């Protein structure tokens, strides 16, 4: 019997790249004889007093609607990625805490304390300590942001104090600026224990290399060190499917910039000709079969 898959993206995001991501995953499903159904997140009501009438064999979750992902998981549906993974990766502060716990190489990072919007700790001496620890320039990243947005290069103390005051009530981190990687990085797509595709991104006009911000991309052959670090980072956050962004350290050593749990795959497909979704669906089917066999053997 043919398996079914729900592919879920956020219906409030009207840019074509979001539904395009879902379509690429749907194509991958059909390649593996799986029937895909694409849903906007709001098309699945979270009615808590009644179970779903119809359930798919699995869900590919391309959104950050953690509540919906958790609701579906609680209905007994396998979700890829798991909502706990999506939540960890969606909050960069939480993600970096987890990466550090696993000793993943990354920029020196300080997680900002919670400050309520109508209050300030400006006169406490805390921020002066951050400046002394990391120096300038430095990076400030909001906890929630995609495509290189809400990431700020801070060059002066004036910019620094202006930004931290503006971010009261927001999760964010302070990070060492890796000057050797300015305007360049590597995106690595991992699935399970394998590196599936990679591309080198670079920008002549922005400290961020994201294609969305005007960067360009090309295929790249990864070093063994880059492969190993990318896989370790994905494993550290528990991601079955990840887009790991690697920076270049002073000696070109790989440093993790961040791990994306719902990374877009169109650009890497255009650059490499690899539909990462194909390998993702193949991995999911293998995991479901292994889970089924384990369940049968335990009876």
C-alpha positions, -999 to 999 in steps of 0.1 A, spaced: 0 0 0 14 34 -10 25 56 19 12 91 23 31 122 34 19 156 45 43 184 36 36 215 58 48 250 52 36 284 67 6 298 48 12 333 60 45 335 40 34 343 5 68 344 -12 70 316 -38 102 302 -23 82 287 6 57 268 -15 86 260 -39 104 242 -10 72 221 -4 70 213 -41 106 200 -42 98 178 -13 66 166 -30 86 157 -61 110 137 -40 80 118 -25 67 108 -59 101 95 -68 98 71 -40 62 60 -46 49 81 -17 18 102 -21 25 138 -10 -2 163 1 10 199 6 -7 218 34 -4 254 47 -1 252 84 -35 268 91 -52 242 69 -48 216 97 -70 227 127 -55 219 161 -88 207 176 -77 193 209 -110 177 219 -111 153 189 -84 133 171 -76 137 135 -99 117 112 -72 110 87 -35 107 94 -5 104 70 23 79 74 47 107 81 50 145 80 78 166 65 76 198 85 89 229 67 76 254 92 84 268 126 49 263 140 61 243 169 26 240 184 13 224 152 43 200 150 38 190 186 1 185 181 8 162 152 35 143 170 11 138 199 -13 122 174 13 95 169 25 108 135 63 106 128 75 142 122 107 151 104 123 171 119 110 164 154 94 196 169 120 196 197 147 199 171 129 226 152 124 246 184 161 243 193 173 254 159 147 282 157 161 299 188 198 306 181 205 313 218 192 278 227 209 262 198 244 276 207 240 264 243 234 229 229 263 231 204 286 243 231 275 213 253 287 190 225 320 209 221 312 220 185 337 246 172 319 279 169 326 316 175 330 328 211 294 333 221 277 350 251 240 345 255 223 378 265 203 377 298 166 382 297 157 419 301 121 429 301 111 455 275 103 484 300 135 478 320 172 481 314 205 469 328 225 495 309 241 509 341 250 476 356 284 471 339 272 439 322 275 452 287 310 467 293 320 432 303 307 418 270 326 444 251 358 436 270 353 399 264 346 399 227 359 433 214 348 451 183 337 445 157 313 418 170 281 401 158 248 404 176 221 379 165 185 378 175 173 344 186 147 341 159 156 350 123 162 333 89 181 340 57 207 361 75 181 386 87 183 400 123 221 395 123 240 427 129 277 436 125 286 460 153 316 482 147 314 508 174 305 511 211 277 535 202 261 510 178 265 483 204 246 502 232 220 514 207 213 478 196 212 462 230 187 488 242 166 482 211 166 444 218 151 445 253 126 417 255 142 397 227 164 366 229 198 374 214 234 365 215 268 383 213 293 366 190 329 370 181 333 383 145 352 358 124 370 383 101 386 355 81 351 344 69 337 379 61 313 375 32 319 338 27 307 305 42 297 269 32 262 255 34 262 217 41 231 197 39 232 166 61 207 138 64 212 113 92 248 103 92 256 115 57 266 147 39 243 150 9 252 183 -8 272 214 -2 278 248 -17 302 277 -12 286 311 -8 303 344 -11 294 381 -12 314 411 -22 290 436 -6 278 421 27 295 404 57 268 377 53 271 352 24 234 343 21 221 342 -14 190 359 -2 211 389 7 228 391 -27 255 365 -23 264 340 -51 269 303 -47 289 275 -64 295 238 -59 323 229 -35 342 198 -25 343 196 12 373 188 33 371 159 57 372 183 86 342 203 72 322 171 67 330 159 102 321 192 119 288 196 99 277 161 109 287 166 146 267 199 146 236 183 131 238 154 156 243 179 185 209 194 179 193 160 170 185 170 134 177 142 109 177 169 81 199 200 85 215 228 67 247 235 85 265 268 78 302 267 83 326 296 86 363 297 77 385 302 108 419 320 107 436 288 94 406 279 72 394 255 99 356 249 99 336 268 125 299 264 129 279 295 122 245 278 128 223 248 121 190 251 102 163 225 108 142 235 78 168 247 54 157 256 19 170 233 -8 162 252 -40 195 271 -42 216 240 -35 196 221 -61 203 249 -87 240 248 -78 246 211 -75 217 194 -93 209 174 -62 174 175 -48 182 170 -12 146 160 -7 151 127 -26 177 116 0 155 129 28 125 108 18 147 78 13 161 83 48 126 87 63 113 55 46 143 36 59 137 49 95 100 40 93 109 5 81 135 1 109 110 13 135 84 -12 122 108 -41 122 119 -32 158 82 -31 168 75 -65 153 106 -81 168 96 -69 203 62 -87 201 
